[in-house]
Amino acid sequence: MNQRTGAVLCPNCRKLVGVNEPVCPFCGFKAPGLFGFGPALQRLARQLDLPKLVIGGCVALYVVSLLLDPSAAFRMQGMFDFLSPSNGALAVLGMTGRFATDQGRWWTLLTSVFLHGSLLHLLFNMAITSRFLPEVVELYGGARAWTIYVVAGVVGFVLSNLATGAPTIGASGSVFGLFASLIVFGRRTHQHVMTQQLWTMAAVMFLAGFISFGGMNVNVWAHAGGFAGGFVAAEAMKFSNERPGVGALVVSWGLMVAVVGAFAVQIAFIFHLFLGR
């Protein structure tokens, strides 16, 4: 993992430099070998399929949430409740809301992004994710796309918790963040038709959130916050034709570790809660 000798491609100019060089002699990029971890991180990044990773993770967590309380899956109160996990199961896995943040469980802002409250909820969010996340990966690169996705989801839940504090889950804030990042790309590359179409699509989806279909609860605050978070994150990003610098890679991998760590901390919290009784 930690390569201390030999050469590595500079992430910025793609020229061979010593892995321990403090600065690339060709372009001035700092720590081109990423302190010895650059080659391993670059190999791992090339092997990861971000859309499949996100969708697979959400599906796996949804199945786990059903298995935690199987009887709840068929206690339907409306057409949108089919195969819905119980609130207890979702709370165990890391549902957020003021009830969680007041307990100091800030990590639920991360875990909730990957949890879903029904089969339809999951299918809707994953269908949009599978449609637009690959485009964001292509335009911004995998590391930046992951950062946009997670930041948008977290900002959406922060705004939701401040505005209402209601228990909440779902990737819809991240989905709106994807829309925002594509709008930023269209605006910065002067693709006005594409930008107008995306603005229209985002506006229609946002307004649809104010309509309750069959008792379905839609968190419009998370949508608004996710769009704002994705917009700001994308504005701070370069596009895929420019290699991500040390800062971008550190943030991206840091968020990956943070998400995995958040679920680990949540599991530890639940075990401590039950063992404490």
Secondary structure, DSSP 8 states (H G I E B T S, - for coil): ----SSEEE-TTT--EEETT-SB-TTT--B-TTGGGTHHHHHHHHHH--HHHHHHHHHHHHHHHHHHHSGGGGG--SSGGGTT---HHHHHHHT-BSHHHHTTT-TTHHHHGGG--SSHHHHHHHHHHHHHHHHHHHHHH-HHHHHHHHHHHHHHHHHHHHHHT---B--SHHHHHHHHHHHHHHHHHTT-HHHHHHHHHHHHHHHHHTTS-STT----HHHHHHHHHHHHHHHHT---TTS---HHHHHHHHHHHHHHHHHHHHHHHHHHHHHHH-
